[in-house]
Every structure is written in C-alpha cells, then in structure tokens.
Amino acid sequence: METTLAELAGVAGLRWTIEICFGTAKEELGLDHCEARSWDGWHRHMTLCMAALAFLARLRAELVRSAASKPNETSPGAVAVAA
C-alpha cells in the first residue's frame, strides 16, 4: 500500500491541530506532570489524560451546539420580543 502525496499533505496539515491538542492537555490536564517509573505507568497516565481531553472536547462541542440552538435571552431582539 502506497501513500499518496495528497494524503501526506493532509496529515502534515494536521500538525498544528495536534500541537494545540497536546498543549491543552499539558496545561489543563497535567499531561507533562507524569513521573512514571515504568512504561506501563507512563502509558496509563497518557491514556487517562487523552481520555479526559476527549471527554472535555465532546462536552464543549455539545455545549456550543446547545447554546447555538437556544436564543440569547439577553440580546436586544429577545427583549423586544418579550416586551
């Protein structure tokens, strides 16, 4: 199986997104605070941090989606309709 140039370019384009992901995990979830003494311990720590990051990303997406579907009750349009 050979990888096409378009596929390689697509993966290379994800580098910044991946950097943001790891930066968030380091800042918010302690990804860089691991002091494991074994590969198993390191792997558990990384797995838990990545699972927590995935959970928070999904929660954020759901909150954004639900906020977008609800009218903003403090907006001028909502106040005019209520009056």
mmCIF file of the N, C-alpha and C atoms, coordinates in Angstrom:
data_MODEL
# 
_entry.id   MODEL 
# 
loop_
_atom_site.group_PDB 
_atom_site.id 
_atom_site.type_symbol 
_atom_site.label_atom_id 
_atom_site.label_alt_id 
_atom_site.label_comp_id 
_atom_site.label_asym_id 
_atom_site.label_entity_id 
_atom_site.label_seq_id 
_atom_site.pdbx_PDB_ins_code 
_atom_site.Cartn_x 
_atom_site.Cartn_y 
_atom_site.Cartn_z 
_atom_site.occupancy 
_atom_site.B_iso_or_equiv 
_atom_site.pdbx_formal_charge 
_atom_site.auth_seq_id 
_atom_site.auth_comp_id 
_atom_site.auth_asym_id 
_atom_site.auth_atom_id 
_atom_site.pdbx_PDB_model_num 
ATOM 1   N N  . MET A 1 1  ? 0.848   -1.180 0.000  1.00 0.00 ? 1  MET A N  1 
ATOM 2   C CA . MET A 1 1  ? 0.000   0.000  0.000  1.00 0.00 ? 1  MET A CA 1 
ATOM 3   C C  . MET A 1 1  ? 0.890   1.238  0.000  1.00 0.00 ? 1  MET A C  1 
ATOM 4   N N  . GLU A 1 2  ? 0.634   2.122  -0.915 1.00 0.00 ? 2  GLU A N  1 
ATOM 5   C CA . GLU A 1 2  ? 1.416   3.344  -1.000 1.00 0.00 ? 2  GLU A CA 1 
ATOM 6   C C  . GLU A 1 2  ? 0.565   4.542  -0.596 1.00 0.00 ? 2  GLU A C  1 
ATOM 7   N N  . THR A 1 3  ? 1.213   5.468  0.055  1.00 0.00 ? 3  THR A N  1 
ATOM 8   C CA . THR A 1 3  ? 0.543   6.688  0.477  1.00 0.00 ? 3  THR A CA 1 
ATOM 9   C C  . THR A 1 3  ? 0.705   7.744  -0.612 1.00 0.00 ? 3  THR A C  1 
ATOM 10  N N  . THR A 1 4  ? -0.392  8.372  -0.957 1.00 0.00 ? 4  THR A N  1 
ATOM 11  C CA . THR A 1 4  ? -0.333  9.398  -1.998 1.00 0.00 ? 4  THR A CA 1 
ATOM 12  C C  . THR A 1 4  ? 0.180   10.709 -1.423 1.00 0.00 ? 4  THR A C  1 
ATOM 13  N N  . LEU A 1 5  ? 0.618   11.570 -2.298 1.00 0.00 ? 5  LEU A N  1 
ATOM 14  C CA . LEU A 1 5  ? 1.109   12.881 -1.886 1.00 0.00 ? 5  LEU A CA 1 
ATOM 15  C C  . LEU A 1 5  ? -0.006  13.696 -1.225 1.00 0.00 ? 5  LEU A C  1 
ATOM 16  N N  . ALA A 1 6  ? -1.221  13.553 -1.708 1.00 0.00 ? 6  ALA A N  1 
ATOM 17  C CA . ALA A 1 6  ? -2.362  14.275 -1.124 1.00 0.00 ? 6  ALA A CA 1 
ATOM 18  C C  . ALA A 1 6  ? -2.615  13.815 0.312  1.00 0.00 ? 6  ALA A C  1 
ATOM 19  N N  . GLU A 1 7  ? -2.491  12.515 0.565  1.00 0.00 ? 7  GLU A N  1 
ATOM 20  C CA . GLU A 1 7  ? -2.685  12.003 1.927  1.00 0.00 ? 7  GLU A CA 1 
ATOM 21  C C  . GLU A 1 7  ? -1.597  12.516 2.862  1.00 0.00 ? 7  GLU A C  1 
ATOM 22  N N  . LEU A 1 8  ? -0.362  12.532 2.393  1.00 0.00 ? 8  LEU A N  1 
ATOM 23  C CA . LEU A 1 8  ? 0.738   13.057 3.205  1.00 0.00 ? 8  LEU A CA 1 
ATOM 24  C C  . LEU A 1 8  ? 0.544   14.539 3.508  1.00 0.00 ? 8  LEU A C  1 
ATOM 25  N N  . ALA A 1 9  ? 0.098   15.293 2.528  1.00 0.00 ? 9  ALA A N  1 
ATOM 26  C CA . ALA A 1 9  ? -0.150  16.720 2.736  1.00 0.00 ? 9  ALA A CA 1 
ATOM 27  C C  . ALA A 1 9  ? -1.282  16.927 3.739  1.00 0.00 ? 9  ALA A C  1 
ATOM 28  N N  . GLY A 1 10 ? -2.304  16.085 3.663  1.00 0.00 ? 10 GLY A N  1 
ATOM 29  C CA . GLY A 1 10 ? -3.413  16.185 4.612  1.00 0.00 ? 10 GLY A CA 1 
ATOM 30  C C  . GLY A 1 10 ? -2.977  15.927 6.035  1.00 0.00 ? 10 GLY A C  1 
ATOM 31  N N  . VAL A 1 11 ? -2.134  14.923 6.219  1.00 0.00 ? 11 VAL A N  1 
ATOM 32  C CA . VAL A 1 11 ? -1.629  14.606 7.555  1.00 0.00 ? 11 VAL A CA 1 
ATOM 33  C C  . VAL A 1 11 ? -0.711  15.715 8.051  1.00 0.00 ? 11 VAL A C  1 
ATOM 34  N N  . ALA A 1 12 ? 0.136   16.236 7.179  1.00 0.00 ? 12 ALA A N  1 
ATOM 35  C CA . ALA A 1 12 ? 1.030   17.326 7.564  1.00 0.00 ? 12 ALA A CA 1 
ATOM 36  C C  . ALA A 1 12 ? 0.236   18.563 7.973  1.00 0.00 ? 12 ALA A C  1 
ATOM 37  N N  . GLY A 1 13 ? -0.908  18.767 7.355  1.00 0.00 ? 13 GLY A N  1 
ATOM 38  C CA . GLY A 1 13 ? -1.754  19.905 7.697  1.00 0.00 ? 13 GLY A CA 1 
ATOM 39  C C  . GLY A 1 13 ? -2.386  19.798 9.071  1.00 0.00 ? 13 GLY A C  1 
ATOM 40  N N  . LEU A 1 14 ? -2.422  18.608 9.632  1.00 0.00 ? 14 LEU A N  1 
ATOM 41  C CA . LEU A 1 14 ? -2.999  18.406 10.964 1.00 0.00 ? 14 LEU A CA 1 
ATOM 42  C C  . LEU A 1 14 ? -2.009  18.694 12.088 1.00 0.00 ? 14 LEU A C  1 
ATOM 43  N N  . ARG A 1 15 ? -0.763  18.974 11.739 1.00 0.00 ? 15 ARG A N  1 
ATOM 44  C CA . ARG A 1 15 ? 0.268   19.147 12.763 1.00 0.00 ? 15 ARG A CA 1 
ATOM 45  C C  . ARG A 1 15 ? -0.105  20.230 13.773 1.00 0.00 ? 15 ARG A C  1 
ATOM 46  N N  . TRP A 1 16 ? -0.593  21.363 13.304 1.00 0.00 ? 16 TRP A N  1 
ATOM 47  C CA . TRP A 1 16 ? -0.927  22.456 14.216 1.00 0.00 ? 16 TRP A CA 1 
ATOM 48  C C  . TRP A 1 16 ? -2.075  22.061 15.146 1.00 0.00 ? 16 TRP A C  1 
ATOM 49  N N  . THR A 1 17 ? -3.057  21.367 14.628 1.00 0.00 ? 17 THR A N  1 
ATOM 50  C CA . THR A 1 17 ? -4.172  20.899 15.454 1.00 0.00 ? 17 THR A CA 1 
ATOM 51  C C  . THR A 1 17 ? -3.672  19.955 16.539 1.00 0.00 ? 17 THR A C  1 
ATOM 52  N N  . ILE A 1 18 ? -2.752  19.083 16.184 1.00 0.00 ? 18 ILE A N  1 
ATOM 53  C CA . ILE A 1 18 ? -2.188  18.143 17.153 1.00 0.00 ? 18 ILE A CA 1 
ATOM 54  C C  . ILE A 1 18 ? -1.385  18.889 18.210 1.00 0.00 ? 18 ILE A C  1 
ATOM 55  N N  . GLU A 1 19 ? -0.616  19.901 17.809 1.00 0.00 ? 19 GLU A N  1 
ATOM 56  C CA . GLU A 1 19 ? 0.150   20.709 18.762 1.00 0.00 ? 19 GLU A CA 1 
ATOM 57  C C  . GLU A 1 19 ? -0.780  21.412 19.756 1.00 0.00 ? 19 GLU A C  1 
ATOM 58  N N  . ILE A 1 20 ? -1.890  21.943 19.264 1.00 0.00 ? 20 ILE A N  1 
ATOM 59  C CA . ILE A 1 20 ? -2.874  22.592 20.141 1.00 0.00 ? 20 ILE A CA 1 
ATOM 60  C C  . ILE A 1 20 ? -3.442  21.577 21.128 1.00 0.00 ? 20 ILE A C  1 
ATOM 61  N N  . CYS A 1 21 ? -3.746  20.394 20.640 1.00 0.00 ? 21 CYS A N  1 
ATOM 62  C CA . CYS A 1 21 ? -4.296  19.330 21.483 1.00 0.00 ? 21 CYS A CA 1 
ATOM 63  C C  . CYS A 1 21 ? -3.334  18.987 22.618 1.00 0.00 ? 21 CYS A C  1 
ATOM 64  N N  . PHE A 1 22 ? -2.067  18.773 22.296 1.00 0.00 ? 22 PHE A N  1 
ATOM 65  C CA . PHE A 1 22 ? -1.087  18.434 23.324 1.00 0.00 ? 22 PHE A CA 1 
ATOM 66  C C  . PHE A 1 22 ? -0.838  19.610 24.265 1.00 0.00 ? 22 PHE A C  1 
ATOM 67  N N  . GLY A 1 23 ? -0.837  20.824 23.742 1.00 0.00 ? 23 GLY A N  1 
ATOM 68  C CA . GLY A 1 23 ? -0.667  21.993 24.603 1.00 0.00 ? 23 GLY A CA 1 
ATOM 69  C C  . GLY A 1 23 ? -1.795  22.118 25.612 1.00 0.00 ? 23 GLY A C  1 
ATOM 70  N N  . THR A 1 24 ? -3.017  21.899 25.171 1.00 0.00 ? 24 THR A N  1 
ATOM 71  C CA . THR A 1 24 ? -4.169  21.936 26.072 1.00 0.00 ? 24 THR A CA 1 
ATOM 72  C C  . THR A 1 24 ? -4.068  20.834 27.116 1.00 0.00 ? 24 THR A C  1 
ATOM 73  N N  . ALA A 1 25 ? -3.686  19.648 26.692 1.00 0.00 ? 25 ALA A N  1 
ATOM 74  C CA . ALA A 1 25 ? -3.555  18.527 27.630 1.00 0.00 ? 25 ALA A CA 1 
ATOM 75  C C  . ALA A 1 25 ? -2.469  18.803 28.665 1.00 0.00 ? 25 ALA A C  1 
ATOM 76  N N  . LYS A 1 26 ? -1.401  19.468 28.264 1.00 0.00 ? 26 LYS A N  1 
ATOM 77  C CA . LYS A 1 26 ? -0.338  19.800 29.210 1.00 0.00 ? 26 LYS A CA 1 
ATOM 78  C C  . LYS A 1 26 ? -0.805  20.848 30.213 1.00 0.00 ? 26 LYS A C  1 
ATOM 79  N N  . GLU A 1 27 ? -1.471  21.885 29.721 1.00 0.00 ? 27 GLU A N  1 
ATOM 80  C CA . GLU A 1 27 ? -1.889  22.982 30.589 1.00 0.00 ? 27 GLU A CA 1 
ATOM 81  C C  . GLU A 1 27 ? -3.045  22.602 31.503 1.00 0.00 ? 27 GLU A C  1 
ATOM 82  N N  . GLU A 1 28 ? -4.046  21.948 30.961 1.00 0.00 ? 28 GLU A N  1 
ATOM 83  C CA . GLU A 1 28 ? -5.286  21.718 31.691 1.00 0.00 ? 28 GLU A CA 1 
ATOM 84  C C  . GLU A 1 28 ? -5.359  20.372 32.407 1.00 0.00 ? 28 GLU A C  1 
ATOM 85  N N  . LEU A 1 29 ? -4.667  19.368 31.889 1.00 0.00 ? 29 LEU A N  1 
ATOM 86  C CA . LEU A 1 29 ? -4.857  18.017 32.409 1.00 0.00 ? 29 LEU A CA 1 
ATOM 87  C C  . LEU A 1 29 ? -3.597  17.393 32.990 1.00 0.00 ? 29 LEU A C  1 
ATOM 88  N N  . GLY A 1 30 ? -2.499  18.102 33.012 1.00 0.00 ? 30 GLY A N  1 
ATOM 89  C CA . GLY A 1 30 ? -1.283  17.576 33.619 1.00 0.00 ? 30 GLY A CA 1 
ATOM 90  C C  . GLY A 1 30 ? -0.559  16.527 32.801 1.00 0.00 ? 30 GLY A C  1 
ATOM 91  N N  . LEU A 1 31 ? -0.682  16.598 31.495 1.00 0.00 ? 31 LEU A N  1 
ATOM 92  C CA . LEU A 1 31 ? -0.008  15.617 30.647 1.00 0.00 ? 31 LEU A CA 1 
ATOM 93  C C  . LEU A 1 31 ? 1.499   15.620 30.881 1.00 0.00 ? 31 LEU A C  1 
ATOM 94  N N  . ASP A 1 32 ? 2.064   16.780 31.157 1.00 0.00 ? 32 ASP A N  1 
ATOM 95  C CA . ASP A 1 32 ? 3.512   16.880 31.346 1.00 0.00 ? 32 ASP A CA 1 
ATOM 96  C C  . ASP A 1 32 ? 3.957   16.696 32.796 1.00 0.00 ? 32 ASP A C  1 
ATOM 97  N N  . HIS A 1 33 ? 3.057   16.326 33.685 1.00 0.00 ? 33 HIS A N  1 
ATOM 98  C CA . HIS A 1 33 ? 3.407   16.137 35.091 1.00 0.00 ? 33 HIS A CA 1 
ATOM 99  C C  . HIS A 1 33 ? 3.620   14.681 35.460 1.00 0.00 ? 33 HIS A C  1 
ATOM 100 N N  . CYS A 1 34 ? 3.794   13.849 34.489 1.00 0.00 ? 34 CYS A N  1 
ATOM 101 C CA . CYS A 1 34 ? 3.961   12.421 34.738 1.00 0.00 ? 34 CYS A CA 1 
ATOM 102 C C  . CYS A 1 34 ? 5.383   12.134 35.218 1.00 0.00 ? 34 CYS A C  1 
ATOM 103 N N  . GLU A 1 35 ? 5.498   11.416 36.320 1.00 0.00 ? 35 GLU A N  1 
ATOM 104 C CA . GLU A 1 35 ? 6.794   10.973 36.824 1.00 0.00 ? 35 GLU A CA 1 
ATOM 105 C C  . GLU A 1 35 ? 6.799   9.456  36.935 1.00 0.00 ? 35 GLU A C  1 
ATOM 106 N N  . ALA A 1 36 ? 6.285   8.815  35.920 1.00 0.00 ? 36 ALA A N  1 
ATOM 107 C CA . ALA A 1 36 ? 6.184   7.353  35.927 1.00 0.00 ? 36 ALA A CA 1 
ATOM 108 C C  . ALA A 1 36 ? 7.573   6.728  35.881 1.00 0.00 ? 36 ALA A C  1 
ATOM 109 N N  . ARG A 1 37 ? 7.697   5.595  36.540 1.00 0.00 ? 37 ARG A N  1 
ATOM 110 C CA . ARG A 1 37 ? 8.972   4.878  36.567 1.00 0.00 ? 37 ARG A CA 1 
ATOM 111 C C  . ARG A 1 37 ? 8.961   3.657  35.665 1.00 0.00 ? 37 ARG A C  1 
ATOM 112 N N  . SER A 1 38 ? 7.838   3.440  35.019 1.00 0.00 ? 38 SER A N  1 
ATOM 113 C CA . SER A 1 38 ? 7.752   2.293  34.112 1.00 0.00 ? 38 SER A CA 1 
ATOM 114 C C  . SER A 1 38 ? 6.965   2.702  32.873 1.00 0.00 ? 38 SER A C  1 
ATOM 115 N N  . TRP A 1 39 ? 7.123   1.905  31.827 1.00 0.00 ? 39 TRP A N  1 
ATOM 116 C CA . TRP A 1 39 ? 6.379   2.175  30.609 1.00 0.00 ? 39 TRP A CA 1 
ATOM 117 C C  . TRP A 1 39 ? 4.890   2.032  30.874 1.00 0.00 ? 39 TRP A C  1 
ATOM 118 N N  . ASP A 1 40 ? 4.502   1.029  31.670 1.00 0.00 ? 40 ASP A N  1 
ATOM 119 C CA . ASP A 1 40 ? 3.079   0.832  31.972 1.00 0.00 ? 40 ASP A CA 1 
ATOM 120 C C  . ASP A 1 40 ? 2.494   2.046  32.687 1.00 0.00 ? 40 ASP A C  1 
ATOM 121 N N  . GLY A 1 41 ? 3.220   2.588  33.658 1.00 0.00 ? 41 GLY A N  1 
ATOM 122 C CA . GLY A 1 41 ? 2.744   3.765  34.373 1.00 0.00 ? 41 GLY A CA 1 
ATOM 123 C C  . GLY A 1 41 ? 2.627   4.973  33.468 1.00 0.00 ? 41 GLY A C  1 
ATOM 124 N N  . TRP A 1 42 ? 3.631   5.171  32.609 1.00 0.00 ? 42 TRP A N  1 
ATOM 125 C CA . TRP A 1 42 ? 3.588   6.278  31.658 1.00 0.00 ? 42 TRP A CA 1 
ATOM 126 C C  . TRP A 1 42 ? 2.404   6.118  30.720 1.00 0.00 ? 42 TRP A C  1 
ATOM 127 N N  . HIS A 1 43 ? 2.203   4.893  30.238 1.00 0.00 ? 43 HIS A N  1 
ATOM 128 C CA . HIS A 1 43 ? 1.118   4.633  29.291 1.00 0.00 ? 43 HIS A CA 1 
ATOM 129 C C  . HIS A 1 43 ? -0.240  4.874  29.945 1.00 0.00 ? 43 HIS A C  1 
ATOM 130 N N  . ARG A 1 44 ? -0.408  4.468  31.185 1.00 0.00 ? 44 ARG A N  1 
ATOM 131 C CA . ARG A 1 44 ? -1.675  4.716  31.898 1.00 0.00 ? 44 ARG A CA 1 
ATOM 132 C C  . ARG A 1 44 ? -1.932  6.210  32.040 1.00 0.00 ? 44 ARG A C  1 
ATOM 133 N N  . HIS A 1 45 ? -0.900  6.949  32.423 1.00 0.00 ? 45 HIS A N  1 
ATOM 134 C CA . HIS A 1 45 ? -1.048  8.399  32.597 1.00 0.00 ? 45 HIS A CA 1 
ATOM 135 C C  . HIS A 1 45 ? -1.449  9.068  31.279 1.00 0.00 ? 45 HIS A C  1 
ATOM 136 N N  . MET A 1 46 ? -0.765  8.725  30.205 1.00 0.00 ? 46 MET A N  1 
ATOM 137 C CA . MET A 1 46 ? -1.073  9.308  28.901 1.00 0.00 ? 46 MET A CA 1 
ATOM 138 C C  . MET A 1 46 ? -2.483  8.930  28.445 1.00 0.00 ? 46 MET A C  1 
ATOM 139 N N  . THR A 1 47 ? -2.859  7.681  28.672 1.00 0.00 ? 47 THR A N  1 
ATOM 140 C CA . THR A 1 47 ? -4.191  7.221  28.271 1.00 0.00 ? 47 THR A CA 1 
ATOM 141 C C  . THR A 1 47 ? -5.278  7.975  29.025 1.00 0.00 ? 47 THR A C  1 
ATOM 142 N N  . LEU A 1 48 ? -5.107  8.137  30.332 1.00 0.00 ? 48 LEU A N  1 
ATOM 143 C CA . LEU A 1 48 ? -6.111  8.861  31.124 1.00 0.00 ? 48 LEU A CA 1 
ATOM 144 C C  . LEU A 1 48 ? -6.191  10.332 30.718 1.00 0.00 ? 48 LEU A C  1 
ATOM 145 N N  . CYS A 1 49 ? -5.053  10.956 30.475 1.00 0.00 ? 49 CYS A N  1 
ATOM 146 C CA . CYS A 1 49 ? -5.065  12.359 30.037 1.00 0.00 ? 49 CYS A CA 1 
ATOM 147 C C  . CYS A 1 49 ? -5.757  12.516 28.688 1.00 0.00 ? 49 CYS A C  1 
ATOM 148 N N  . MET A 1 50 ? -5.472  11.630 27.763 1.00 0.00 ? 50 MET A N  1 
ATOM 149 C CA . MET A 1 50 ? -6.092  11.724 26.436 1.00 0.00 ? 50 MET A CA 1 
ATOM 150 C C  . MET A 1 50 ? -7.590  11.414 26.502 1.00 0.00 ? 50 MET A C  1 
ATOM 151 N N  . ALA A 1 51 ? -7.987  10.470 27.372 1.00 0.00 ? 51 ALA A N  1 
ATOM 152 C CA . ALA A 1 51 ? -9.414  10.175 27.538 1.00 0.00 ? 51 ALA A CA 1 
ATOM 153 C C  . ALA A 1 51 ? -10.130 11.380 28.144 1.00 0.00 ? 51 ALA A C  1 
ATOM 154 N N  . ALA A 1 52 ? -9.501  12.027 29.130 1.00 0.00 ? 52 ALA A N  1 
ATOM 155 C CA . ALA A 1 52 ? -10.095 13.220 29.736 1.00 0.00 ? 52 ALA A CA 1 
ATOM 156 C C  . ALA A 1 52 ? -10.204 14.346 28.714 1.00 0.00 ? 52 ALA A C  1 
ATOM 157 N N  . LEU A 1 53 ? -9.190  14.498 27.879 1.00 0.00 ? 53 LEU A N  1 
ATOM 158 C CA . LEU A 1 53 ? -9.226  15.532 26.846 1.00 0.00 ? 53 LEU A CA 1 
ATOM 159 C C  . LEU A 1 53 ? -10.336 15.264 25.837 1.00 0.00 ? 53 LEU A C  1 
ATOM 160 N N  . ALA A 1 54 ? -10.510 14.011 25.456 1.00 0.00 ? 54 ALA A N  1 
ATOM 161 C CA . ALA A 1 54 ? -11.589 13.655 24.521 1.00 0.00 ? 54 ALA A CA 1 
ATOM 162 C C  . ALA A 1 54 ? -12.951 13.931 25.146 1.00 0.00 ? 54 ALA A C  1 
ATOM 163 N N  . PHE A 1 55 ? -13.104 13.607 26.434 1.00 0.00 ? 55 PHE A N  1 
ATOM 164 C CA . PHE A 1 55 ? -14.361 13.868 27.135 1.00 0.00 ? 55 PHE A CA 1 
ATOM 165 C C  . PHE A 1 55 ? -14.658 15.364 27.157 1.00 0.00 ? 55 PHE A C  1 
ATOM 166 N N  . LEU A 1 56 ? -13.656 16.167 27.499 1.00 0.00 ? 56 LEU A N  1 
ATOM 167 C CA . LEU A 1 56 ? -13.862 17.613 27.572 1.00 0.00 ? 56 LEU A CA 1 
ATOM 168 C C  . LEU A 1 56 ? -14.137 18.217 26.198 1.00 0.00 ? 56 LEU A C  1 
ATOM 169 N N  . ALA A 1 57 ? -13.496 17.699 25.167 1.00 0.00 ? 57 ALA A N  1 
ATOM 170 C CA . ALA A 1 57 ? -13.750 18.198 23.810 1.00 0.00 ? 57 ALA A CA 1 
ATOM 171 C C  . ALA A 1 57 ? -15.182 17.903 23.388 1.00 0.00 ? 57 ALA A C  1 
ATOM 172 N N  . ARG A 1 58 ? -15.660 16.714 23.707 1.00 0.00 ? 58 ARG A N  1 
ATOM 173 C CA . ARG A 1 58 ? -17.038 16.367 23.351 1.00 0.00 ? 58 ARG A CA 1 
ATOM 174 C C  . ARG A 1 58 ? -18.033 17.201 24.160 1.00 0.00 ? 58 ARG A C  1 
ATOM 175 N N  . LEU A 1 59 ? -17.757 17.373 25.446 1.00 0.00 ? 59 LEU A N  1 
ATOM 176 C CA . LEU A 1 59 ? -18.630 18.186 26.288 1.00 0.00 ? 59 LEU A CA 1 
ATOM 177 C C  . LEU A 1 59 ? -18.688 19.622 25.771 1.00 0.00 ? 59 LEU A C  1 
ATOM 178 N N  . ARG A 1 60 ? -17.539 20.164 25.394 1.00 0.00 ? 60 ARG A N  1 
ATOM 179 C CA . ARG A 1 60 ? -17.507 21.527 24.857 1.00 0.00 ? 60 ARG A CA 1 
ATOM 180 C C  . ARG A 1 60 ? -18.313 21.624 23.567 1.00 0.00 ? 60 ARG A C  1 
ATOM 181 N N  . ALA A 1 61 ? -18.166 20.644 22.695 1.00 0.00 ? 61 ALA A N  1 
ATOM 182 C CA . ALA A 1 61 ? -18.908 20.651 21.431 1.00 0.00 ? 61 ALA A CA 1 
ATOM 183 C C  . ALA A 1 61 ? -20.410 20.587 21.680 1.00 0.00 ? 61 ALA A C  1 
ATOM 184 N N  . GLU A 1 62 ? -20.830 19.781 22.642 1.00 0.00 ? 62 GLU A N  1 
ATOM 185 C CA . GLU A 1 62 ? -22.259 19.687 22.961 1.00 0.00 ? 62 GLU A CA 1 
ATOM 186 C C  . GLU A 1 62 ? -22.780 20.993 23.541 1.00 0.00 ? 62 GLU A C  1 
ATOM 187 N N  . LEU A 1 63 ? -21.982 21.636 24.398 1.00 0.00 ? 63 LEU A N  1 
ATOM 188 C CA . LEU A 1 63 ? -22.405 22.910 24.980 1.00 0.00 ? 63 LEU A CA 1 
ATOM 189 C C  . LEU A 1 63 ? -22.497 24.002 23.922 1.00 0.00 ? 63 LEU A C  1 
ATOM 190 N N  . VAL A 1 64 ? -21.546 24.030 23.012 1.00 0.00 ? 64 VAL A N  1 
ATOM 191 C CA . VAL A 1 64 ? -21.586 25.017 21.927 1.00 0.00 ? 64 VAL A CA 1 
ATOM 192 C C  . VAL A 1 64 ? -22.807 24.772 21.055 1.00 0.00 ? 64 VAL A C  1 
ATOM 193 N N  . ARG A 1 65 ? -23.070 23.512 20.740 1.00 0.00 ? 65 ARG A N  1 
ATOM 194 C CA . ARG A 1 65 ? -24.223 23.173 19.898 1.00 0.00 ? 65 ARG A CA 1 
ATOM 195 C C  . ARG A 1 65 ? -25.529 23.554 20.593 1.00 0.00 ? 65 ARG A C  1 
ATOM 196 N N  . SER A 1 66 ? -25.653 23.265 21.894 1.00 0.00 ? 66 SER A N  1 
ATOM 197 C CA . SER A 1 66 ? -26.903 23.587 22.588 1.00 0.00 ? 66 SER A CA 1 
ATOM 198 C C  . SER A 1 66 ? -27.057 25.097 22.770 1.00 0.00 ? 66 SER A C  1 
ATOM 199 N N  . ALA A 1 67 ? -25.954 25.805 22.975 1.00 0.00 ? 67 ALA A N  1 
ATOM 200 C CA . ALA A 1 67 ? -26.033 27.263 23.112 1.00 0.00 ? 67 ALA A CA 1 
ATOM 201 C C  . ALA A 1 67 ? -26.415 27.912 21.790 1.00 0.00 ? 67 ALA A C  1 
ATOM 202 N N  . ALA A 1 68 ? -25.962 27.351 20.695 1.00 0.00 ? 68 ALA A N  1 
ATOM 203 C CA . ALA A 1 68 ? -26.292 27.910 19.383 1.00 0.00 ? 68 ALA A CA 1 
ATOM 204 C C  . ALA A 1 68 ? -27.757 27.696 19.038 1.00 0.00 ? 68 ALA A C  1 
ATOM 205 N N  . SER A 1 69 ? -28.357 26.651 19.576 1.00 0.00 ? 69 SER A N  1 
ATOM 206 C CA . SER A 1 69 ? -29.756 26.368 19.249 1.00 0.00 ? 69 SER A CA 1 
ATOM 207 C C  . SER A 1 69 ? -30.731 27.143 20.127 1.00 0.00 ? 69 SER A C  1 
ATOM 208 N N  . LYS A 1 70 ? -30.254 27.714 21.230 1.00 0.00 ? 70 LYS A N  1 
ATOM 209 C CA . LYS A 1 70 ? -31.118 28.485 22.124 1.00 0.00 ? 70 LYS A CA 1 
ATOM 210 C C  . LYS A 1 70 ? -30.960 29.974 21.829 1.00 0.00 ? 70 LYS A C  1 
ATOM 211 N N  . PRO A 1 71 ? -32.047 30.721 21.846 1.00 0.00 ? 71 PRO A N  1 
ATOM 212 C CA . PRO A 1 71 ? -31.909 32.173 21.659 1.00 0.00 ? 71 PRO A CA 1 
ATOM 213 C C  . PRO A 1 71 ? -31.267 32.796 22.893 1.00 0.00 ? 71 PRO A C  1 
ATOM 214 N N  . ASN A 1 72 ? -30.491 33.817 22.682 1.00 0.00 ? 72 ASN A N  1 
ATOM 215 C CA . ASN A 1 72 ? -29.859 34.529 23.777 1.00 0.00 ? 72 ASN A CA 1 
ATOM 216 C C  . ASN A 1 72 ? -30.900 35.441 24.417 1.00 0.00 ? 72 ASN A C  1 
ATOM 217 N N  . GLU A 1 73 ? -31.265 35.152 25.656 1.00 0.00 ? 73 GLU A N  1 
ATOM 218 C CA . GLU A 1 73 ? -32.337 35.900 26.313 1.00 0.00 ? 73 GLU A CA 1 
ATOM 219 C C  . GLU A 1 73 ? -31.940 37.326 26.663 1.00 0.00 ? 73 GLU A C  1 
ATOM 220 N N  . THR A 1 74 ? -30.654 37.635 26.618 1.00 0.00 ? 74 THR A N  1 
ATOM 221 C CA . THR A 1 74 ? -30.228 38.996 26.941 1.00 0.00 ? 74 THR A CA 1 
ATOM 222 C C  . THR A 1 74 ? -29.971 39.825 25.690 1.00 0.00 ? 74 THR A C  1 
ATOM 223 N N  . SER A 1 75 ? -30.196 39.254 24.521 1.00 0.00 ? 75 SER A N  1 
ATOM 224 C CA . SER A 1 75 ? -29.967 40.020 23.295 1.00 0.00 ? 75 SER A CA 1 
ATOM 225 C C  . SER A 1 75 ? -31.104 41.020 23.085 1.00 0.00 ? 75 SER A C  1 
ATOM 226 N N  . PRO A 1 76 ? -30.843 42.123 22.402 1.00 0.00 ? 76 PRO A N  1 
ATOM 227 C CA . PRO A 1 76 ? -31.891 43.130 22.171 1.00 0.00 ? 76 PRO A CA 1 
ATOM 228 C C  . PRO A 1 76 ? -33.106 42.561 21.450 1.00 0.00 ? 76 PRO A C  1 
ATOM 229 N N  . GLY A 1 77 ? -32.897 41.640 20.537 1.00 0.00 ? 77 GLY A N  1 
ATOM 230 C CA . GLY A 1 77 ? -34.024 41.048 19.820 1.00 0.00 ? 77 GLY A CA 1 
ATOM 231 C C  . GLY A 1 77 ? -34.940 40.263 20.742 1.00 0.00 ? 77 GLY A C  1 
ATOM 232 N N  . ALA A 1 78 ? -34.365 39.544 21.691 1.00 0.00 ? 78 ALA A N  1 
ATOM 233 C CA . ALA A 1 78 ? -35.165 38.746 22.618 1.00 0.00 ? 78 ALA A CA 1 
ATOM 234 C C  . ALA A 1 78 ? -35.934 39.652 23.572 1.00 0.00 ? 78 ALA A C  1 
ATOM 235 N N  . VAL A 1 79 ? -35.334 40.760 23.985 1.00 0.00 ? 79 VAL A N  1 
ATOM 236 C CA . VAL A 1 79 ? -36.012 41.692 24.885 1.00 0.00 ? 79 VAL A CA 1 
ATOM 237 C C  . VAL A 1 79 ? -37.186 42.342 24.164 1.00 0.00 ? 79 VAL A C  1 
ATOM 238 N N  . ALA A 1 80 ? -37.007 42.703 22.899 1.00 0.00 ? 80 ALA A N  1 
ATOM 239 C CA . ALA A 1 80 ? -38.077 43.341 22.132 1.00 0.00 ? 80 ALA A CA 1 
ATOM 240 C C  . ALA A 1 80 ? -39.240 42.377 21.927 1.00 0.00 ? 80 ALA A C  1 
ATOM 241 N N  . VAL A 1 81 ? -38.942 41.108 21.705 1.00 0.00 ? 81 VAL A N  1 
ATOM 242 C CA . VAL A 1 81 ? -40.000 40.116 21.507 1.00 0.00 ? 81 VAL A CA 1 
ATOM 243 C C  . VAL A 1 81 ? -40.752 39.884 22.807 1.00 0.00 ? 81 VAL A C  1 
ATOM 244 N N  . ALA A 1 82 ? -40.034 39.879 23.928 1.00 0.00 ? 82 ALA A N  1 
ATOM 245 C CA . ALA A 1 82 ? -40.664 39.633 25.221 1.00 0.00 ? 82 ALA A CA 1 
ATOM 246 C C  . ALA A 1 82 ? -41.543 40.809 25.642 1.00 0.00 ? 82 ALA A C  1 
ATOM 247 N N  . ALA A 1 83 ? -41.232 42.007 25.212 1.00 0.00 ? 83 ALA A N  1 
ATOM 248 C CA . ALA A 1 83 ? -41.973 43.204 25.631 1.00 0.00 ? 83 ALA A CA 1 
ATOM 249 C C  . ALA A 1 83 ? -43.244 43.340 24.912 1.00 0.00 ? 83 ALA A C  1 
# 
